[in-house]
Amino acid sequence: MRKNSQYFSNSKQKAFFCLILSIFTAVFAHSQSLNARYLEYIDRYKAIALEHQHDYGVPACITLAQGLLESNAGQSYLARRGNNHFGIKCYSWKGPVVEYDDTLQHNCYRNYGCAEDSFLDHAKFLRGKRYSPLYELEVTDYQGWAQGLRECGYAEDPAYPQKLVNIIEQYELYALAEESVSANLMHSNVAVPLPPKRKEQTKADVPPPAKRDHAERVASAFSRSKTEQQPSRAEVDHQVAHNRPTVSRHVTIANASTDND
């Protein structure tokens, strides 16, 4: 009996050791699959993406995912040559430009003084009328934003939304949607004023209920009987002629008579 209990004890220890080893292996494999250049890019521009989420309503995870994808984490030609991290073309741009031949055609792209200017222009660019439907979505709906960007015309690649979603989920950028600039103030030395306390009402402060006239009572009752059947004019005339007593449909009948007059 003692040998059996010792055997089960050793089995539990081995199972626990295997579990710890498998967890460690999974975590290590995940960390190895992440691109170090991507992690550096995220760390460098996370603060400005959060700031633009607060100021312009563009989800920080979408900003970073687009920057990573469009600029290859800051290594693309446009990013190195013109600090253009989002592939935004010239359009009505009046500043310096970068000319680049891609997809077998010649295109003009905006040229910025620094990467931060590119991030700011990207936030303002997405506030254009073309992208207004995006702001009906929550900042946490990164999948909706990714799909909406393509539907609004930001990219022609049909796989563009899924590429953004893959980056967001692989690097867990969705967690940034829960953050905001105001939340960071809680850990700073800036004093945040508290909202004024509401004054408790007493009986003396509460005005007596106003008397409603007949028209108001009829309108109130009609709103409660919207789903009831509307009688015909003939039915109304018939009831008026025979002086029938008031029924549950009286309000609706009175209303119908008024409308038809």
Secondary structure, DSSP 8 states (H G I E B T S, - for coil): -HHHHHHHHHHHHHHHHHHHHHHHHHHHHHHHHS-HHHHHHHHHHHHHHHHHHHHH---HHHHHHHHHHHHTTTTSHHHHHH--SS--B-TT--S-EEEEEETTEEEEEE--SSHHHHHHHHHHHTTSGGGGGGGGS-TT-HHHHHHHHHHTTS---TTHHHHHHHHHHHTTGGGGGG--HHHHHTTSS-------------TTTS-------HHHHHHHHHHHTTTS----HHHHHHHHHTT----TTHHHHHHHHHHH-
